[in-house]
């Protein structure tokens, strides 16, 4: 996944020189990709080189502090060259995707994950979407390997949040999120604070 200091997420294989920090770096051999220091964009050229060298089983597209659109098509191209699974973690912008204001990963990804309590405005939870070929492995990894009994009240609340995500009110809310981001960026720039990317 994207390096934490470049805007990636702790769960995308983050590790320090002296210590593996997250479970994804403890249980798997994880490598990070980085941003191009001149453009502050994902350095797809270096990512492609690294992927061709390492032939990873899985590449994670996603971030928690990367202010640009993720180019899922470019990730797919690299995964096709290395026969890697593309997992897109869209937890931080799934609400924008649902509102049609951010590129969708579904056409390009083998697996898509999201939380339901961030921009989707639901209760704490998660969703995993996957191609049919991964169904047995993912289903058994979630239950019984990681989880036990379902919380039906939480599932119902997530269903309500997903229904709301189809509404015009939700889309307007997400448009306002983008306006707020722009207003903050404008204010910071007016006060001589650089905006990354």
N, C-alpha and C positions, 0 to 999 in steps of 0.2 A: 504494500500500500504506500500511499504518499507519506513521506517523512513527517513526523509530528511537528517539527520546527518549521516545516514548509506549509503547514495548514492541514496536515493529515489528522487522523483520529488515533487515539491511544490504542484502540482495539484492532488496528490494521497492522499488527506485527511490530509495534514499537519496542525497541530495546536500546539499552545503553551499552557502552563498551564493556562495563564491568558487570552488567546485570540484564537479564531478560525481564522485562517489566510486565507485559500483558500476557494473558493466556495464549493468545495467538502467536506470540514469539517463544513462549515456553514449550508448547506442544508441537509446533511446526518450525521448520527452518524458514524464517522470514527475511526478506530483503526489502529495502525501501527504494522508491524512486523519488526524484526531487524536482524542484522548479528550476527553470533557466534563470540564473541570477540577473541577466540583463532585462528579461521581459516579465519576470514573475509569473510566467505561465508554466504549466506542466511541460517538462522537457521530454517530449515524445521521442526525440532522436536518441537520447541516452537511455530512455526506458526500453526502446526497441533493441538497442545494442545489448543491454543487460538481459533482456528476455531471451534473445537469441543465444546468449552465452550460457544462461542458467536453465533454460527450458522449464519455467515454473509450472506446477500443476494448476495454479490459480493466480489470477491477477485481480486485485481489488481496485475498482474505480470508485472514488468517493473521498470526501473530506469533511472536516468540521469547521475549518477556517480558511477556505479557498474561495475568494469572492467572485470568481469567474465561472462561466458555464463549463461543465465537464464535457469534453468531446468524446462521447461514448463510441462513436463510429471509429475514431482513431484507436481507441482501446481494442475494439473488436478486430481491427486490421492486424494489430500486433498479436493478439491472442490466436488469430487464424494462422499466423506464421509460425507460432511456437506450439500449437496444439494445446493451448492453455484455456482453462475455464475462466470466463469473465463474470465476476461477481460485482455488482454495483450496489454500494451502500448509499442510499439516498435519504437517510434519516433527517438530515438538516434542511432538505429542500423538497421533500415529498409533497408538501402542501402546494408549493409553487408548481410542481409537476402536475398535480391533480387539477389545478386551475388553468393549466395550459400555458403557463408563463415561464417555464423552464424546460429544456429539452428532455424528452422521455428516454429512459435507458432500455425500455422493454424490447425494442426491435433488435438491439445489439447484444443484450446480456443473456447469459445462461441462468443466472440467479440474480434476483433483486431483493434487497432487504431494506426495511425501514422501521423506525420506531413509529408509534402512533401518538405520542404525547408532545411532539415538538410542533412543527408547522402544520401537522394534520389536526391539531387541537383536540385530540382525544385523550383517553386515560392512558396511564403508563402501560405500554405493551409493545408488541412488535408484529410485523408481517414478513413472511418469506414467500416470494414468488419464484418459481423455477420451471425449467423445461421438464417435460414428462420423464425424460431419461434419468433425472436425478430424484424422482419422487420417493423411491424406496429408501435410498440412503439418507435423504434429508428428513423424511418422516420418522425413521427409526432413530436418527440422531437427536431429534427433538423429543420424541416420546418413544420409549421410556428412558433414553439415555440421560437427557438433561432435565426433563420436566416430568411431574407426576400428574395429579388431578387438575383438570381445567377449572378456571374461575369463570363460571358462566355469566355472572354479572358483568365481568370485565369484557367478555366477548360481546355481550349485548351492547355495552357502551361503545366499543370499537365500531360495531355495526352502525350505530347512530352517527358517530363521527364520520364514517365513510359516506353515509347518506347525505350528511350536511356538506361534505366536500363536493358534492355534485350540484350544489345550489349557487345561484347568482350572488347571494350574500357572501358565501365563502370566497368566490372569485374576486369580489370587490375588496374583501379583507386582504387577500393576497396581493392585489394591486396596491393597496395602501402600504403593505409591508415594503414593497419595492420603492414607493414614494418616500417612505421614511428612511430607507437606506440611502437614497439619493440626497435627501435633505441633510443627513448626517455627514455624508462625504463632502457635500458643498460647504458646510459649516467648517469642517476640519481643514479643508483646503484654503478657505478664506483666512484661516488662522495659521497658515504656513505649516500645516501638518501633512506630511506625505501620505498618500493613500497607496497601499500595496496593491499593485496590479491595476 
